[in-house]
Amino acid sequence: MDLLRFATAGSVDDGKSTLIGRLLYDSKSIFEDQLDAVEAASKARGTEYTDLALLTDGLRAEREQGITIDVAYRYFATPKRKFIIADTPGHQQYTRNMVTGASTADLAIILVDARKGMTEQSRRHATLSSLLRVPHIVLAVNKMDLVGWSEERFNEIYAEFTEFAAKLDVPDLTAIPMSALLGDNVVDRSVNMPWYGGGSLMHHLEHVHIASDRNLQDVRFPVQYVIRPMRNELHDYRGFAGQVASGIIKVGDEVMALPSGMTSRVAAIDGPGGPLEAAQPPMSVTLRLEDEIDVSRGDVICRVGNHPEPTQDVDATICWMDSDALTVGRKLGILHTTRMARAMVKDIAYELDVNTLHREKDVTELGLNAIGRVKLRVTTPLLLDDYADNRTTGSFILIDEATNRTVGAGVVREH
Amino acid sequence: MTATSFSQLDALEAEAIHIVREVVAQMERPALLFSGGKDSIVLLHIALKAFAPARLPMPLMHVDTGHNFPEVIDYRDRVVEQYDLNLVVGSVPDAIERGFVREEPNGSRNRIQTPVLLDTIEKNKFDACMGGARRDEEKARAKERVFSFRDDFGQWDPRNQRPELWSLYNGRVHQGESIRVFPLSNWTELDIWDYINSRGIEVPSIYMAHERDVFHRDGMWMAANEFCQPREGEMIERRTVRYRTVGDATLTAAVLSDADTVDKIIAETAATRLTERGATRGDDRVSEAAMEDRKKEGYF
């Protein structure tokens, strides 16, 4: 059984809570005491129906205001897969939460109300999912019962979406007409839409092929920690601990450590269950090398003929997450894989309007939830890849050095 | 090795090892919160693997309410000896004795363990405490970060959390502030048992079905022992029970069960219709936001 992480974005109106509630309920992941608590709370609030949003809105402020503020993580499993849902609010002021949910997602569900068609919100979800390179997108056209199960309406919305998505990079798109409220095409195939030839959402979630989404070509092993047991019988043990970001590392491979550029061979790979012949993402392992070369936290082990070029100039698309705006000249902490450095903002090239994809070039700052292209100069060379090739070595976060808050997220762009 | 032979348990293990290593690499003085409960046992197992063959580069910390199940304390002490670990105990009875906290009228030490936890963190200058809490346990926890920032009063501010993206964890703190870290955030109760089973990890015997004197209170089966006696109208019965969670012995209830092996526990966990905290924890029954409120004060 493998693991699929998916993100949903939207507001209560789109039926997102109903959809998640149904996925959890039909996979028997809602427990009786949880349901009792939600029913009691719904009654106490005078709601006529059982409000499944109360199940996911875990914070007092969320229940009081009836809105989702923060990312909530939900878990369910079927006999085929385990699922982690990052359930994120859909409004513009929560763009940062959506970006957070999308950053680790294998798949994103973009919910569209069949009556309304594409909205500003659905365009934003599509743009952010594309920017964060979520490998699989599901366009869930919900509330089909309210448009008479119309194939024509579904096709209209699909065309509207693909026209917008043509400007984005969407590698795999699946459109599913559904009614989350009535359960059509959520877990079971709908009998009301015989014209739809595809499977239900659950069928898609269970079968979408994610194994090849991992980059198995470019070996990148950011070193987290050097293990030295300091015991007599293990006097010479030096292990480089980390999680494989990409590529397949095998015992005997010739490797290079960056930034030093020194080379050696992999003598052994120690995994959590014992020695391994090979390691691939997302395994956490410890590498031992044949030669004693200088490697420490923040360095990257890669293959001799395939490695990133160290650079102090970073060109990236940033999602700004703090009320204190990003301005040219500002200095920030930057965390890239396992390396912490300092960065200075050299230039803001443009701000992206996530609804229209218009690039506004005449900007001097990026405010809370703004997305824009910036140039940074970093104190220490970073070992960057293009985010399109590598979601781990192509991403970083920015940290305010006074408050220590995480204030920005960046994806590296070469073009 | 192909991509498909890497199971979801392997993926969760790899993620947890990565997080544990980040804690040790980024923080000055981390500690591992260890209660002898199943989640902290799995966390310790993972932390040992993360640094093998070196020793665990941090001490264990146990907030001891004094209301213990003897099987669990025995287990704790055996593990400490077996892996040659350092154990720091924050003792609630000692804190009561020196007047640092006052026993509550109802005898529950759930609330007063928070100041003892914070005091132990402060005295030992720990800047990070790792715990085995999971997001599926409780709805406030579902919203908490893996690296969860605490101010210099140990408080959690749910509306002001650091965004957490990819596998990049921001552990930067000022002096006096700290981070609580939850490497098992994405695990479910069933994952914990599957992992215990597949890795052959020993757990305290009270997790397995056994006979015990219990009585029924507020819909829960409480053990009759030195800390907890039936009130009028509550009858002691001999029942076959096991524990799904292990906490303060005055608050933690048993469940009726014949599951005396890990396999049977897994089958029962997969079929249960009640959450583990809903079925067994008196401390969460106070209000809809009981956990959120305790966490804001600095609880685990």
Interface residues (C-beta under 8 A of the other chain):
Chain A: M1 D2 L3 F31 E32 D33 Q34 A37 A41 L55 T56 D57 G58 L59 R60 A61 R63 I69 D70 V71 A72 Y73 R74 Y75 A77 R81 K82 I84 R96 N97 V99 T100 S103 T104 A211 S212 R214 L216 Q224 Y225 I227 R228 P229 M230 R231 L234 Y237 A241 G242 Q243 D270 P272 L276 E277 A278 Q280 P282 M283 S284 T286 R297 M321 G333 L335 T337 T338 R391 T392 S395 F396 I397 I399 N404 R405 T406 A409
Chain B: M1 T2 A3 T4 F6 S7 Q8 D10 A11 L12 E13 A14 E15 I17 H18 R21 E22 V24 A25 I46 K49 A50 F51 A52 P53 A54 R55 R135 D136 E138 K139 A140 R141 A142 K143 P158 R159 Q161 R162 P163 E164 L165 W166 S167 L168 N170 R172 V173 H174 S185 N186 T188 L190 D191 T272 R273 L274 T275 G278 A279 E288 A289 E292
